[in-house]
Amino acid sequence: MRVLMINGSPHTHGCTYTALSEVASELKKEGIESEIIQTGAGAVRDCVACYKCRELDNRCVFDDDMVNKIIENAKTADGFVFGSPVYYAHPSGRILSLLDRLFFAGSKVFAYKPGAAVVSGRRAGTTASLDVLNKYFTINRMPVVSSRYWNMVHGMTPDEVMQDEEGVQVMHILARNMAWLLKSIEAGKKAGIVPPPFTPVKATNFIR
Ligand SMILES: Cc1cc2nc3c(=O)[nH]c(=O)nc-3n(C[C@H](O)[C@H](O)[C@H](O)COP(=O)(O)O)c2cc1C
């Protein structure tokens, strides 16, 4: 089993990475592999609402960045963790641009697989940021994995994050809960329990 993580910080080895690494090391103890994808410091293209992904099977029309590669990678992943620093009480712009495109083009690849969001902040805006990230899961038939507190760490440097003992413990418990859920889903599959079929969507726009 494999968990795919996305670091929505431009700092490849910063605070968010530190939090994701704590989740990864605890997953490893549970026998679950993981991979951290870095969004980096370069420009990330936003969704331009061209709706071309509706004609391209699970692909974004822009093929020159990481979006389609992540969709491909996600096909064989069993669970997801999206991590972001807090910027003005919301997730980073880069992770939102990325997730908008990933989910608009590749929602089927993520559906029915567990997801968790993790945020890193100096002080405030953490729960508001988590709410935004969790909405990608809850609009897309994904079980949301929780810990014993909201999934956040505090700090301006990786060292400070490691001093946030409660935050680090929250990451470890999150990983163990993710492992438990993944193993339960696997056991369910072996027993013939599969996700419900996709039902046709009733999309209303409130104009009568
Ligand atoms: C533009 C900007 C805005 C920020 N806004 C907030 C904020 O609203 N709340 C907060 O707690 N930290 C805020 N921070 C601090 C970062 O979220 C925090 O240091 C985070 O742990 C950095 O993670 P990283 O090392 O993975 O990039 C902000 C940082 C930047 C650069």
The ligand as a MOL file (V3000), in Angstrom:
LIG
                    3D

  0  0  0     0  0            999 V3000
M  V30 BEGIN CTAB
M  V30 COUNTS 31 33 0 0 0
M  V30 BEGIN ATOM
M  V30 1 C 3.0020 35.1430 2.7830 0
M  V30 2 C 2.9830 34.4400 4.1090 0
M  V30 3 C 1.8510 34.5020 4.8880 0
M  V30 4 C 1.7780 33.8280 6.1110 0
M  V30 5 N 0.6270 33.8750 6.8250 0
M  V30 6 C 0.5210 33.1700 7.9660 0
M  V30 7 C -0.7250 33.1300 8.6790 0
M  V30 8 O -1.7370 33.6970 8.2940 0
M  V30 9 N -0.7610 32.3860 9.8230 0
M  V30 10 C 0.3250 31.7200 10.2950 0
M  V30 11 O 0.2090 31.0720 11.3250 0
M  V30 12 N 1.5080 31.7060 9.6330 0
M  V30 13 C 1.6260 32.4170 8.4780 0
M  V30 14 N 2.8210 32.3970 7.7840 0
M  V30 15 C 3.9440 31.5900 8.2970 0
M  V30 16 C 4.0300 30.1990 7.6360 0
M  V30 17 O 2.7710 29.6230 7.4270 0
M  V30 18 C 4.7870 29.2240 8.5350 0
M  V30 19 O 6.0430 29.7080 8.8330 0
M  V30 20 C 4.8950 27.8440 7.9210 0
M  V30 21 O 5.2260 26.9380 8.9400 0
M  V30 22 C 5.9310 27.7550 6.8140 0
M  V30 23 O 5.9350 26.4580 6.2590 0
M  V30 24 P 7.0140 25.9760 5.1750 0
M  V30 25 O 8.3580 26.0450 5.8420 0
M  V30 26 O 6.6400 24.5910 4.8300 0
M  V30 27 O 6.9080 26.9080 4.0170 0
M  V30 28 C 2.9200 33.0930 6.5740 0
M  V30 29 C 4.0840 33.0410 5.7700 0
M  V30 30 C 4.1050 33.6850 4.5610 0
M  V30 31 C 5.3410 33.5900 3.7050 0
M  V30 END ATOM
M  V30 BEGIN BOND
M  V30 1 1 1 2
M  V30 2 1 2 3
M  V30 3 2 2 30
M  V30 4 2 3 4
M  V30 5 1 4 5
M  V30 6 1 4 28
M  V30 7 2 5 6
M  V30 8 1 6 7
M  V30 9 1 6 13
M  V30 10 2 7 8
M  V30 11 1 7 9
M  V30 12 1 9 10
M  V30 13 2 10 11
M  V30 14 1 10 12
M  V30 15 2 12 13
M  V30 16 1 13 14
M  V30 17 1 14 15
M  V30 18 1 14 28
M  V30 19 1 15 16
M  V30 20 1 16 17
M  V30 21 1 16 18
M  V30 22 1 18 19
M  V30 23 1 18 20
M  V30 24 1 20 21
M  V30 25 1 20 22
M  V30 26 1 22 23
M  V30 27 1 23 24
M  V30 28 2 24 25
M  V30 29 1 24 26
M  V30 30 1 24 27
M  V30 31 2 28 29
M  V30 32 1 29 30
M  V30 33 1 30 31
M  V30 END BOND
M  V30 END CTAB
M  END
